Structures are given as C-alpha cells and as structure tokens.
C-alpha cells in the first residue's frame, strides 16, 4: 500500500484518499460478502454499495479540481474498473507483483492522459487485489475459528491417550467406511480397537462408523408408526414443535459450564435446539424428554448437526434408548392413577436386581439407607452418565455403547457401585450416601479400573432375565392388588370371627358361673323344701281347701311352663329313669313334666309319697330354671350358645370357601382348633350340667317327702310374674327362708298374681291354722 | 466429620412445572446464592438446611423434583413421606399457573392427607414480563385454603420466609402447639439411635 501511494504528484492526495476509502470499506465486514463483489459489474444494476459509492464520490471531487480533464470522463474510470473486474473474473492471477513494480518505477512529472489512466488502472487493480486478499484472510480466519470451536468442543481429559498405532488403525478402518464399501468388520477386532482407545479427533467418525456396523448387524427398526423417520434433517428443521418451550428452557441447563454451550443462544445452543426439535418432530411419542439434551450435546461435540441427528436417531431406535424416555401408554389403560409410568422404571428395577445379585451387601446397605436407584441412577440412565460425570469418562461410555449396546449402561453402573462400595458402606445416612453418589463418585478420578471391569462384565443375559421378571411383575400388579385386597378382607373376617369366638367363650364362662350360682341356690331351695315338706307332712290333714286350690293352680302353671321345654321324662312313673339317668342325658332338656292332674290326683288319693316325689321333681326343675332366670338376666344361655355354635360353624364354612393358599390352611387349622376347643368346652359344660342335674335328681328322688304345696316362692314367682324377679329380692328370700315364715311368703307370692286378694284370706287361714 | 444435631426432621417437597425455578429456590435457600449454571433436575434430588424455630433446631430435608410430567412415576413416590409441599409456578408463564390445579390433584392422590401446602409464585423480580397477577395467585390459594407467597430466587425475595413459614406450620402440627407431646417425643426417640450410631462410627 505504501509503495502505491509513494509517487509524489498532484493526484496523490486523491489517490490516497481513494485507496484509504476503498480500504476502509473493504475492511468493513459487509463488503466481504461474495455477493457484493459479484453484484457490482452487473449491467443495469444501480451501484448502491459503499464500495462503488466511494468511487462516485471521489470522481466528483476530482471533477472540481481539474474541470477540463474530468469533464465527460466520468465513465472511463468506471470502464476501467468494469473491464478489470470482468477480466479478472476469468483470470485471477493477471496482476503480478512484477507488473505493479514496473508501474511504480515510472518517471515523475506531469502525466499524460494515458499515464493517468494507467495510474487509475493500477489503483483499481490494487484495490481489487486487496479485496481478494482480505477475502482469503477471512477464509483462513473462518477455518481457524472452526478448528477453535472444534478444539473447544473436544476440550476434555481423555482417560489415557491412545497411541499412534491405534490412531492409524482407526484411520484405515474409517477410510474403508468412507469408501462407501460398507462391509462388516470383524466384531472382535472392533472390540479390541475400542478397548485400546479412540482418538479424540476422529471420535465422531468412529461413532458413526460403529453405528453403521451395528446397522448392518441388526434388522431395521419398525418405522411404520413414524412417517418422518426418513425425512431429511433440513426438512424437519422447518417444522414447528409443541415441545419448543420445554426444549428452550433446557438449553441453558445442559452443559452450562461447557464453553461451546455456555453462551445463550450461541452456536452450541442453537445446534442443540435444532437437533432436539427435529427429533421431537420425528418421534412424537417421545417428543422431548429431559435428559435427551445431554445425549444430543455429547454427540454435537463430536460432529456436525446433521450427523449428530442421525446418530441420535440411531441410538433411540436401533439401540433401544427410546423406550426409557417413553411415557408408558399401556399403564394408562390399567390404572388411571399411574398413567405416566416411565419405562425407565424398568431399567431402575433391572439395576436394582443386578446390584442385589452382584453386591448383596451394598444392596442391603442402600436399602437400609433408603437410597433407591431412582435417586441416583435415574440421571445415569437418562443422560447416559453425561449430567454428572466428566466428559472424558462419558465419551468412553459412548464408545462402548456404540460398539455394544445399552447394556453397557448397566455394566458401568454396576462397576461404579462396586468400585465405590467401600465408600458407600461407610455412609451413615441417606444424605451422606446421596451426596457420595451424586458428587463424590463422579469427582473421583474415574480410573481405567472401572472401564476394564465393564469389559469383563457380561450381564446381557441377566438383564434380559430381569426385564422379563419386571414385565411379569408389572403384569402381576393388578392381580396382586386383587389378591392383597382379598387377603385383607379375609384377615378382617378372621379377626371378627375370633372376636366372636372370644365373646362366645365368655358367654360360656358366664354360663358356667351361673351354673355354680344355681347350684348354691338349689341347695338352699332343697333345704327349704325339706323344711316345708316336713311341715306339710305334719299338717297334711289340716290343709284348707284354699291351699289345695293353690296347689292346683300352681301345678297348672307348671305344666304349662314345662311344655316350653321338651322333656325326657315324659313318663312321670318311670322313676328308674329319673333315678338312674343315662350317660346320654347330656342335653339341657332335662325338665320333667308333672301335670297338674297328677298333682291333684295325688292329693286326692293322698298318695303322698308318690306325689311328693313328682312334685318335688317338677319343682326342682322349675326352681333350677328360674333361679337361673332370676340370678342371671341372660336366661337363654344354653340355647344361645348353641345358636352361636351353629352360626360359627356356618361362618367357618364360609371362610373355608373364601380362603385359599397357605392362609387358608393356617386359618383352617386355627378355626379347627377353635372349634375343637369350643366343642370341648361345650361338652364339658353339658356334662357338668347333666351331672349336676343328675345329682339333683337323685337327691330329690332319694327324699321321700310329704306333699309340698308351698313350693319355693322364688320358683313360683318366676313362673307367674316373669317380670318381677329381682336378684336382690331373690337372694333375700332364699336366704331368709324359714319353715314357718315360708307359708306366709308362699302365699304372698301367689298373691302377686291377680288372685292375691282372693287367696289372702286363705293365707291368713293358713297362718291361723297351725 | 461431626454432624449437626437437631431436634426435629422435616421433609419438604418442591413441585411445579419444568423451569419455574424450583432448583433456584432451593439453591437460594440452602446456599444463599443465585446461579444460572445448573443442570435440569433429572429425577429427584435433595438438599439439607437446618433452621432454628422456637428454640428448636429443625433439619429441613428438601426434595427437589423434575417438573416434566413423565417423571411423575419417580417423583410421586416421594410425596408420601413429605410433611410440607411447596407448589411453585412462574408468574411470567401462565401455563405453569394453570397447572397448579393439576399439581394439587397430584398431592391429593399421593401425599399424606395432613400435609402442609404452600403456593409460590416465583420470578416476581420480572415484573415487566408478568403474566399472572398477584390477585389470581392469592385467589387460588384462598380457594384451596393454602398459604401463598410471591418469591424471587434471583432477587432473594421471600425465599427464607416461605420456608420458615412452612416449617412453622408443620411444627405447630407436629408438636401440637408449643408444648412437645408424645408425637414429639417419639421423633426424638427415633433420632437418638442414629446419632449414637454415628458417634460410634466416629470413634472407630
């Protein structure tokens, strides 16, 4: 530049001006667009760009300086310019430095028109040259920038660099792939190659290559449901997605520390947005799920957008990554509540099982701390370790995923947990363990040990087993719920039944107590009876007619009441049976029937002995029944117990029908035991009862007494006035029975009925009689 | 490593749509600083902060959840143990406010019946972009009988107050007022063994 403007002439200032102007314009970015330069020479097009306007402006200034020369020559400079640009479009290297130098060495002094023209020509030529140079510079700069971006993208610490030999091997492999002769490469060889390492700079191509290899090995995915599967990336980009907001808010939250993605809506974020948007259009079921952005980010760091998109699609569809982002629609049909079951839950289950089988101690430790895989492993699965682990580690995992399958994620998880088992076993609380898993574990230099362990692990079979297990389990869930409901119902039934049993047992106990109370009462009554009998026998002949009436009345009532109970002793004459009751007499129906006719007849015939026996017996019965009645308000115990027993048995049957499996067996055993106990109890009680009654019988029968027309007031009172009995009163009466006072009492009792008044005089008579 | 002792442990849960600022609120409360360089919450995470209320040291275990709907399977399992739930929406985004009803339904389905709730309208520093008026927030809170507050994690508005108020409400409930009762004692007993265990671990 300095050499050009060096010539000291009157035109120099203008030339310098021109060149400076041109230079300034050229350096401004807009001019560097290719289009600007090409547009200028087009005929008929107004020359509006700054480049040409500076020309026009300059020519105007010149015109004022030298009118004669400049007049009418406004166009020749343009002509030179045009001619030159047109010429140069064809032959770029016409302007050689030699020519420029020769021009420069021309003599000074007043210049001719030709010379001026020459100078102008030179100036224009040089300007154009400058423009070209700047353009080249820009190109260089651009390529420098891309390589800088590339450097930025690949800024991570490799886990051990791979040596030159490995790089060469990869280069040859990739060259083979690039030559469009996609053929299967021996898997074992590939594996060895990956284990030895992947050069960082060609990692993107290696992944692409491995993906192609995997595509050759596996059948194509079912894409009938995805009409956009084969739509070109750039076409997809034109579409609009409903996940736009979700994607946008995650752009700033994916690799916020990485310089490529850090700047808001910078190239990195834009590329990520594009790729995620395109994917959400391709796969509407998944759309966008948090975690995907990390996977896309790692891919973007190693290749351009379009390639990254293809690999993302490959991972999702061909490697089964897709299912873990899917909201499970099958669950929707089963239960509304858990409509949004994540299939990644299956992955978490698989991992949990894997840990349990391989590291049982660690598994139980984590369980005890309440640290579930959902807490720590969800980000591992959903971002393929990207969100928490250093990139150097992550890309190695990606190498393996592209080489093998997604099972690698489980293997790595297991290897990580195993490697950090000691640290985790030291944790004392959920917080500590979670902190360790989320921050310490990724922070610790992820050594090659883990990587090697991953290689040695072969867990694909186990994983498949667990997947089946999980699907079976999830199918079982509704059935299990139903079973558990039934179980709970049965438990409740069982509880209720046992409660009923308890109350039944209690009732039996009460009954038992009543028995003993009745026995005591009976004894008292017997004493009374003896006394009365003695009295009666001594006063037999003095019996007034009224008293006989009372006896009649009493006997009628008794016969009526005795009908209530079926009696074994239908035949009052069958003394043997009464005296020697059989063992089979265990039923509670022990009440004999002594008809009033018998009593009356007996009285009439003065068959004292016979009647005494009978009436005594009948009285005894009524007494025992009524003392029971009076002493305890639950007069129907025996019946009730029986009723309950049958009821209980029915329930048992019902339960037996309802229950199943072990529970049933257990329950049945339990019920049987209860039933047995119950029956035994009942039997024992019955036996006791009958025994007592027998004793009573024999007692009664043994006694040969005179006719007792004044039976125990209590017994009678029960029959005539079932409402009146009052325990206290009863007790009092039974205690204060005296042979003499009894008469009075007895009459009083009868008096409680409507006949009291009629009898009362008789009672007085009785009193007066002795 | 000596651990802080505490009298009570409260488990809180932060829920709300994706991007409303749950993690930012939690960061502001636990570390008292606002940062934009954090990643989206994938699944579930938690932070611990111990506060002192009425002379009691209360450890708050605050669970932060992923807002995206399909993470519900993972996050709802944490509803059950929560004693207090903060529902967060973004005052500059109407959709997040409309979804509050949905989140409330989620709570009804999965959380304890007596869980303490609170609605937070976050990002109240961005007044110029406001899309949900304060009145609307207050109205929905009144309708459901829940506390309400507008907050800003960025400008540190109401964050501490919100957590303290929620913790106090839980304290009222747990201790049955100011007097510690059986419930309180039970918690204290529960905690003791773990501390003892820890001390033992320290000695060895």
Interface residues (C-beta under 8 A of the other chain):
Chain A: X245 X246 X249 X250 X252 X253 X254 X255 X256 X257 X289 X290 X291 X293 X294 X325 X327 X337 X338 X340 X341 X342 X344 X345 X372 X374 X375 X378 X379 X382 X383 X387 X426 X428 X429 X431 X434 X438
Chain B: X18 X19 X36 X37 X38 X39 X40 X41 X42 X43 X44 X45 X46 X48 X61 X66 X68 X69 X70 X71 X72 X73 X74 X77 X95 X109 X194 X197 X198 X201
